[in-house]
Amino acid sequence: MRFSAQVFVTLKPTVNDPQGNAVLGGLHALGFESVETVRVGKYLTLTLDAIGESAAKEQVDSMCERLLANTVIESYEVEIESA
């Protein structure tokens, strides 16, 4: 079966986010003073073949652990659906 996976990778809350701070400064410079914090992350979409949804989830989790996310400083969430 073919599956679509969405992967959301974000820095862990205790990790400094200089890119988020730069975006926050830019938003404030544009007059969006109500924004208090910004955290920047990555969004990836994958299409893969697997026996079932749980097998697809296992494959994507392995991809995240080995390449897509630096699990020392980043967390990730995976959503799987039939393609």
HELIX and SHEET records of a PDB file:
HELIX    1   1 PRO A   18  ALA A   29  1                                  12    
HELIX    2   2 GLU A   53  MET A   63  1                                  11    
HELIX    3   3 CYS A   64  LEU A   68  3                                   5    
SHEET    1   A 3 GLY A  41  ASP A  49  0                                        
SHEET    2   A 3 ARG A   2  LEU A  11 -1                                        
SHEET    3   A 3 GLU A  74  SER A  82 -1                                        
END                                                                             
